[in-house]
Amino acid sequence: MVHLATHTVIDERPGRGAAILLTPEAGDDGLLSPEEIARLGSHSDLTVLAACRTALGPGEDGRALASLTGSFLAAGSRGVVATLWDVNDAATAAFMEQFYWHLGRGLTPAEALRETKRRLRADPRWSRPALWAGYVLIGNPPAVAERRHPWIWILGAALAAVAILIGWRWGRSPRGRVGPRPKMTRARG
């Protein structure tokens, strides 16, 4: 999985597009363009672009590979979570916390995205759709973690409780005691 929490630069002039803003180094402008991304050969199951307007393309000629999302798919990612509009930093942090929590439970990215949106919509702090509805999943990536089955823990706890109850009852019954019961006598003094 690849997660990029950064900023995007969008040039809306014809023939231009979006780029991911990174720290520039010597001989590099610090912009990661769709063409550069497509050449990376990233074979991740899921790429998360936590930045503004990462799902948008240049808007002309249907050139999907000129978009950030399309370039990650071309590079080999099986799915990309991206945004349709500018996203708030605090809302993004809350969104990603929920999203990764659901992924960690073994949900697929599509299920995790749906559950995250449902939870944020129900929370008064994040209920405005502008704060969470702009996140989309392109592609069909698999789950990134094994699904957790809470019923296994419930079953284990129930079996442990039954075993304790049986042990307690067996210890109280005459069959459960070892050896004869000592006679209790009072000391005379």
Beta strands, then each sheet from edge to edge (+ up, - down):
strand 1: 2-5
strand 2: 7-10
strand 3: 18-21
strand 4: 31-32
strand 5: 47-50
strand 6: 79-83
strand 7: 135-139
sheet 1: 1+ 5+ 6+ 7-
sheet 2: 2+ 3- 4+
end
